[in-house]
Amino acid sequence: MSDALAGTADAGAVAPPRPNTVVAVLAFAGIVVSLMQTLVIPIVPELPRLLDAPASDTAWAVTATLLAAAVATPVVGRLGDMFGKRRMLLVSVVMLVAGSVVCALSDALVPMIVGRALQGLSSGVIPLGISIMRDELPAERLSGATALMSASLGVGGALGLPTAALIADNFDWHVLFWASAAMGALALVLVLALVPESRVRTGGHFDAVGAVGMAAGLVCLLLAVSKGADWGWASGTTLGLFAAALIILPAWGLFELRSAQPLVDLRTTARRQVLFTNLASIAIGFSMFAMSLVLPQLLQLPASTGYGLDRSLLTAGLVMAPSGLVMMALAPVSAAVSKAKGPKVTLMTGALIVAAGYGLNIVLMSEVWHLVLVSCVIGAGIGFTYGSMPALIMGAVPASETAAANSLNTLMRSVGTSTASAIAGVVLARMTIDLGGYALPSENGFKTVMAIGAGAALLAFALASFIPRPRAAAPAGIPAPAAQTSAGTASGH
């Protein structure tokens, strides 16, 4: 890391920006990108009218972003390792701005879906930002910076809902996308001006066949998971997509194992530390999204149900917003725990806090302040877990594979959130009450989803327990195990 900075200075270039500046810019870019998760939630019920299209078709405005993000994240990560992380981060932010402008100019379904897909292509910003930090920041700053960058995923999602609801309630809906385009443009300018390009690159040839295979497998899997409830879980389309994923993904894995320069180094991802961190990430992603599905509905359901709080979408967003602030505030605490006890302990601690938050929610759900408290407790746990994951990944992979490995970890969280949406949707659709001829999720249905969220967090705790203990620090002047692994991998290529 210090060699990269020294090399830049020796080349006669302008001195690199201060670490605080790099961290602030990258975290801002991460928050802007994560805002895309909740940007359209306030207008989803209105999209059929706004776009003059059936609700089943306008749902693709959400699905397209999910699928594009799933495909783009590992691909952009690999390209960042090969050709420059800052370069690919800039490309990702340009995709966000372009997608936002397309959506802002659209009044029909097709351009809206295209624009939302382009926004999804920007999802690699957070893992790329973490990887840039590894290359450019002093070692003593890395843990806190990556915890903050990782937490930006939750921060943007939490702050996006009230912001988007406020804009949608007071302005034309196109302003949502003009605002996201403006923030994306600001992030682009700041990255161009203040973030240095890393000299850590692998070069080589891009694995196009592997990218196509991975994209096909992920699209089949996530499309079946996200649309299965609409199409029917036993429908030919859903089962066919699941079957295709079961065929394509193993075949893709075999191809990657035989490739000299694979898109995803499966041998690296099979290392115990990487494998169990990624498995825990799926469970944590599931657990985090369960909160996002339950709390807004509890707040907005009519009081006549006996458990709904009859509040507006804006109020629901304001209730969720503090959780994002808690995630950001606890980033340095997460980093301190990781430094003192190791990121494995931080991950396990965070998973227990999340489980406790859901347990609290089962008994406290009758007042607005109950849900604020619950969201903050769960947010604290998510902040701990998200802050520890990059440290665990980067501690087990060579510097030349940082972006690809972090991108895969981000993808694992997305798989968890997609699965949570599907399972929670099934539970809430089956456990209902009748209110004026309308079927609404029952109180027990919400409690069941909360219990499942707690179970997912406990599963993450159990998976994290299999992560190996950190090795003793090497004496001064002796390369650390990760550095040795990096050198060995480089020579292997």
N, C-alpha and C positions, 0 to 999 in steps of 0.2 A: 504493500500500500504506500509506504513512505517512498519507495523507489520510484513509483509512478509519479508522485508529486515532484520528487527531485528531478526526474527526467524532464518533466514539463518545464521546470524552472531553468534547467541547464540549456534547454533548447532556445532560450532567449524569448520565450513567450511571456505574456503578462502573468504576474504571480497568480496562482490559483486563489479563488475566493476563500474566505474563511469557512471553516466547517459549519458554523451556525447558519451561514447563508445557504450553503448547499443543502443542508438538512431541511431548512424552512421551505426552500423552493420545491424540493422533491416531495415533501409532505403535502404542500399545497396542491401540486399536480395530482398526487394520489387521492386527495379529498375531492377534487374536481371530477376525476374519473369515477370515483365511487358514488358520487351524486346521481349518476346515470341509473343506478339500481332503483331509486325511488322517484325519479323525475316524473314518470307518467302515472304513478299510482292515483293522484287526485283526479285525473281525467279519464282513467280506464272505463268507469261506468258510462261516460259521455262519448267515448270514441265512436260507437255505432252511429250516433247522431252527427257528430262532427265530421266523420269521414264518409257518411252515407253508405255504410257497409254492415253486414251481419256481425253480431257480437263474436261468433265463432271465428270470423276472419280477423277482426280487429285485435283478438288475443295474440295474433302473431306479432304485434308491435312489442310485446314483452318477450315472446318466445324467440324472435329473431335475434334480440340482444343476447339472450342466454346462449344460443347456439354459436353465434359469432365469437363471443368471448371464450367459450370452451375450446374452439378451434384455434383462435388467435394466440391465446396465452402461451402455450408451450412452443408454438412456432416462432413467435416474436422473441421469446426467451432464447431459443437456440440461435436465431439470427443475431441477437445482441451479443452472445458469446463469440460468434464468428466474426462479425463485421463492425462491432461498436455498440455498446449499450446505450450511450447517449443518442446516437443516430437513430436507433430503433425506438427509443422513447419519444423522440421528436416526431417520427413517423406515426406513432400511436396517438399522440396529441393532435396531429393534423387530421387523423381519421375522426377523432372526436369532434373537432371543429366542423369538418365537412359534413358529418352526419347530423350535427345540430342545425346547421344551415339548411340542409335538405328538409329536415322535419319542420323547421320554422317557415319554409316556403310552401309546404304541402297542405293540400286540402283534400287529398284522396288517399286511399289505402296503400297503393303500391309504393309511392315515394316515401310514405311514412315508414313502411317496413324496411325499405332500403336505407333510410336515414338511421333507423334504430339499429340495423345490422352494422352500419359503419361505426356507430357509437360503441357497439360491443367489441369492435376490433381494437379499441383503445385499452382493453382490460389489462394488457401487459405492463402498464405504467408502474404499478406498485412493485411487482417482482423485479423489474428492471431498475427501479429506483433503489431498492435494497441492494442489488448487485453493484450499482455504481458506488454506493456508500462503502461497501466492502473494499473496493479498489482504491477509493480516494480519501477516506477519512483515517485519522490516526486511530490506532487500535483501541485506545482508551475511550474513544467517543463512539465506537461502532455499535456496542450493545444498546445504548440508549437511543441512538439514531434509528437503528433498524426496528426497534420496538415501536417507536413513534410512527415510522413509515408503515409498518404492518397494521398498526391500529387505525391508520387513516381510512382503511377499508370500512371499518365499522363507524368511524366518525362521520364520513360522508353520507353513509346510508341513514344514520340516525338524524343528522341535521337536514338531510334532503327533504324528508317528508313534510315538516312544518313549513319550510321555505317554499316548496312547490305548492302546498295547499294555500298558502298566503297569496302567491302569485296567481294561481288558478281562480281564487275567489274574487280577486280585485282587478284582474287584467284579462285581455284576450289570451287564449291558451297558447298561441304561438310565442308569447313572451317567454314562456318556460324555456323554449329552445333557443331563442335569441340570447337569453341570459346564460345558458350553458355554453353557447358559442363564444360569448364575450369572455367568460371565465377560462375557457379553453385557450383562447387567443392570448390572454394574459399569461397563462401558464407556459405557453409556447415561447413567448418573448423572454420570460424569466429564465427558462431552461437554456435558451440560446445564449443569453447574456452572462449567466452566472454559474452554470454547471459545466465542469470540464469533461472532456471525453477520456474514457479509460484507455490505457495502453494494453490492458490485459485482453488479448483476443486469441482465438484458436485458428482462425482462417479455415481453409479447407473447402469442401464442396457441401452444398446443402442437400439434405436427404429428401428430395421431392417425393419419391415413392412412399417413404415413411410418413411424410406430412399428409399425403392424400389418404393413406390407409388409416392413420390416426383420426383424421377428420371424419372419414366415413363411419368409423366405429363409434366415435363420440356422438356424432349427430344421430345415429340410429338409437343409441342408448338413451341420450338425454331427451330426444323427441318422444320416445316411448314413455319415459318417466313423466315428462311435463304435460303431455297431451293424453295420456292413458285414461284419465278420468273423463275427459270429454268424448273420446272415441269409444270407451268401454275397455276395461282391462282384459276382457276375453275376446275382443274383436280381432279379426284377422290382421288388421293394420298394426295394432299394438303388438300382438304376438309375433308378427312377421319382423317388426323392427327389433324386438328383443332377440329373436333368433339370429337376425343378421349381425347384431352386435356380438353375440356369442361366437359367431364364426369369424368375423372380421378382426376383432381385437386380439384373439390368440394368434391368428395368422400374422397380424402386424407385429406382434411380439417376437415371433420366430424370425421374421425378416430383420427386425432391429438387432437381434442377437447376432445375426450373421453379417451385418453391415459394418464396414470398416469405420464409417463416420455416421453413426445413427443420429436420428433426430432426438431420441431420448436414450441415454445410456442406461439400459435396464440392469446392467451389472452393478452400476453405482446405486440405482434406486433400490436394488435388492439388499444393499448393506443394511444391517439391522437398525442402525440409528435412523437412516433415511426412511426405510420401510415403515417402521412403527410410528415415526413422526407423521408420515403421510396418512396412515390408517387413522391415527388419532385426529388428524385434520378433517377427515371426512365426518367423523362423529361430532367434532366441535362445530363444523359448518352446519350440520343438521340441527344441533342444539341451539345455535344462535338464531337460525331462521324460524324455529318454532315460536320464539318470543315475538318476532315480527309478524307472525300470522295470528297469534292469539290476542295480544294486548289491544291492537287497533279495533278488532271486532268487538271485544268486550266493552270498549269505551263507546262505540257507536251504536250498539244494539239498543232498542227501546227499553225504557225502565219497566214497561209492562211485562217483560219476560221474567222479572224478578231478580235478574243478575246483570242485565245490561245497564250501562250508565248514561245512555242517551246524550252523548256529547258529539261535537262536530269533528270532522276530519282534521281540522286545524288543531283542535284541542288534543286529539289523539297524537298528532305529530309533536306537539309541545311536550306531551307526557314522555314520548320516546326520546326526545332530543337530549335530555341530561345523560342518558346512557352513553352517547357519543362523547360528551365532554368528560365523563368519567374515564372512558377508554384512553383518551388523550392525556388526562391528568396522571393516570397510573402508569404510563409508558416508562417514566424514569424509575418508578418503584419496581416494575417488572424487570427492568434492566439491572437494578441493584440486587434483586433476589437472584437473578441469573448469575451475576458476577460472584455473589457470595456462596451460593449453593448449587449453581449449575442450572441451565435452562430446562433440564428434565424436571427438577423440583418445581420450577415456575409453571411449567405446563400442567403438572399434576395438581398443583395448588389451584390454578385457574379452573381446571375441570371440576374440582370439588366446590368452588365458589359458585359456578354456574348451576351445578346440581342443587346446591342449597337455595339458590334464587328461585328455581322452579318449585322446590318444596315449599318455599315461603308463599309462592303464588297460589298454590293449591288451597291454602288456608286464608290468604289475604287477597281478596279480589272484589270487595264490595264498595270500595272508595277510590277516588282518583289518586289520593296520596299512596294508597296501597300499591297501585300499579307503577307510580313513579319510583317508589322504593324498590320494587321488584326489578324494574328495568335497569336501575342503577347497580343493583347487586349483580345481575346477570352481565351487565356491561363491564363491571369490574373484572369478573371472571374471564370474559372474552378478551379484555385488554391484556390480562396475564398470558392467556394461551396464545394469542396472536403475536405478542411480543417475543415469546420464547421460540416459536417455530422457525423463523429465519436463522436464529442462532444455532439451533439443532441441525438444520440443513447445511448451513455453511461450515459447521464444525466437522462435517463428514464428507464434503465434496471438494475437489480441487478448485482453485480460483477460476480456472478456465471453463468450468461448468456451472458457475454460480447462478447465472441468469436462467439457464434451462432448468436447473434443480428447483430454484425458487418459483419459477413459473408452474412447474408440475405441482408443487405444493399448493399454490393458489388454485389450480384446477381441482385438486382434491377437495378443497373447501367448497368450491362451486358444485361439485357432485353431491356433497352433503346437503347443501341448501336446496338443490333441486329435488333430492329424495325427500327432504323434510316437507317441501311443498306438496308433493304427491301423497305422502302418507297422512299428513295432517288433513289434506283435502278429503281423503277417503273417510277418515274418522269423523270429521265434522259433517260430512254428507250423510253418514249412517246414523249418527247419534243426534237426533233433531227433536224439536217440539213444534207443535202447530200453533201459530199465532195469526188469527184472522185469515186463515186459509193459506198462509205462507209457512213453509218449513224453514226453521231457523236452528242453528247449532244449539244444542242443549248445554246446560252448565256442566253436566258430567262429561260431555264431549270435549269441552275446553280443558277440564281437569285431566282427562285422559291424554290429551296432547301435551299438557304440561308434564305429566308423569313420563311420557315417552321422551320428552326433551331432557328431563332429569336422568333418565336411563341412558340416553346417548352420551351425556356428559360423564356419567360413571363409566361407560364403556371406554371413552377417551382416557379416563384416569387409568383404567386397567391396561389399555394398550400402551400408554406412556410408561407404565412400570417395566415394560420389556426393553425400553431404550437402555443401552449400556451406560454404566456409570462413566463419567469423564475420567480420562487418564490423568495421572499426576503430571503437573507442569514440568516441562523439560528444563534442564539447567540452562543458564544463559549461554548463548552461542550455539546451542544444539537445536536443529530444526524441530518444530512441533510435528506430531503425527500427521496433521492435515497437510502440512507443507511437504512432508515426505511422500504422502499419497499423491499430491499434485505433481511432484516431480516424476514419480513413477508413472503416473498416467500420461504425462506429456511424452516421456520417452517411449511409452507403449504405442502412442499414435505415430 
